[in-house]
Amino acid sequence: MENKVIINKLDNIGVCLKECGDIPAGHKYALKDIKKGETVIKYGQIIGRATQDIKTGEWVHTHNVKSHLDETPTYEYNFYAESFDQKQGTFKGFKRKFGRAGIRNDIYIIPTVGCVNNVCMRLEKEARKYVKGSIDGIYALTHQFGCSQLGEDNENIKNLLCAIALNPNASAVLIVGLGCENNGLDGIRKILEPLGRNIEFFNCQEVENEIEYGTEILKKFIDQNCNLEREDVSLEELCIGLKCGGSDGYSGLTANPLVGRITDKLVSYGGSAILTEVPEMFGAEQLLMNKCENEQVFIAYRKMIEDFKAYYTKNGFPVYENPSPGNKKGGITTLEEKSLGCVEKAGSTKIVDVLAYGETVKKRGVSALNAPGNDLIAATALAASGCQVVLFTTGRGTPFSTFVPTMKISTNDNLASFKNNWIDFNAFGMDEDGLFDLLLKTVNGEYLCKSEDIREIAFYKTGVTL
């Protein structure tokens, strides 16, 4: 790439790919004089207004630009999305009797409440002694909630834990309760038992030795599933999660558009992708609305956006309470700029569905999921919605992983080199074939993401905690 780039012919700013005098790498410069109050344009869209006169060639950032975001816009539906010739392809996965194939043969231990986290971690440690055959791993997915939540908040936690238990990467699940928590096993059993999955439950208060009791269940799970083998599965069964975090000025130029191409490619094979981070759609939401495949999807998407904006204002915060300090240091000036880069991950295909928090994917194609932008909360929600893998773009780097393989995709060379122990793929060269090949190797079990030994979950917590 050249040192400077202009993204769209309508833009009045460019981007420095390397340091340009006093302008840091990834930051913007003026292509022409911009008067105070005039709009600043990137991606062919307004990303803010100048707060002072900006001369040609000058650095354009938070010191001379502010958000132009309209907190109460009027939305219209003008459908436009690309369509693709349908292809056929396969991956090597673990077929499940209950639905889509998994890309890992994992066993999950899920606590209903944080009080039994230590029990679940001890069960994980003990059961790993007996791992054999094709079992990829046993993971305790600990968290701090499950009690002292009320109403909708408690329902959200229950529903999300149930959705996690249904992820196709798990061949078996042990759900461990305490016995006195709000999020009790009865409600979870009511949802999961009728589905006939390989899931068992117990309360620690109801057995004499919870470690011995739980270990026997896990040993049985291992024996039942250790001989499973990978088989050819249609790419129609693959669903990828789309997430960015620690974004920088390169995110909307390299990694996010590249992931968008992967999204389009997977959809052309009949596969699925899920886009979330609703607050990081603010300022770009109309572009996504125009990709909704029909008016019903448009109405559902519009409601998701409006409800999330109301959530912000109800709590006394403006909807443009973003980007983060790290984003700004990396070259992102306003929420509009961040959002316009963020939504590139969805590619150019249509949006076929809008999912509630904790709801699992139902349609092939791209779905929008209701969840916040926080990295671990959003990635957990994506995996709970049925994604077998999450593609996570980042310009500043992060070591985390949710409970499915989380592939870190760097926006720039420096991060890819400096944090080679975190980064799985460098998107700076825009190598579409290389990234799609790595995705296939990951889902085939030929490549393990560098953070895959870490499995974490987090909740979108709302409401009162007693």
Salt bridges, closest charged atoms under 4 A:
ASP106 OD2 - ARG455 NH1 2.95
GLU124 OE1 - ARG128 NH2 3.84
GLU126 OE1 - LYS129 NZ 3.05
ASP153 OD2 - LYS461 NZ 2.76
GLU155 OE2 - LYS158 NZ 3.08
GLU193 OE2 - ARG189 NH1 2.85
GLU200 OE2 - LYS220 NZ 2.19
GLU216 OE2 - LYS219 NZ 3.42
ASP223 OD1 - LYS132 NZ 2.89
GLU231 OE1 - LYS95 NZ 3.94
ASP232 OD1 - LYS92 NZ 3.01
GLU236 OE1 - ARG364 NH2 3.15
GLU277 OE2 - LYS243 NZ 2.68
GLU277 OE1 - LYS345 NZ 3.31
GLU280 OE2 - LYS338 NZ 3.39
GLU285 OE2 - LYS309 NZ 2.97
GLU293 OE1 - LYS350 NZ 3.38
ASP307 OD2 - LYS303 NZ 2.63
GLU337 OE1 - LYS28 NZ 3.02
GLU337 OE2 - LYS42 NZ 2.73
ASP353 OD2 - LYS362 NZ 3.10
GLU359 OE2 - LYS362 NZ 2.63
ASP375 OD1 - LYS243 NZ 2.89
ASP433 OD1 - LYS265 NZ 3.55
ASP437 OD2 - LYS441 NZ 3.37
GLU452 OE2 - ARG104 NE 2.51
GLU452 OE2 - ARG455 NH2 3.67
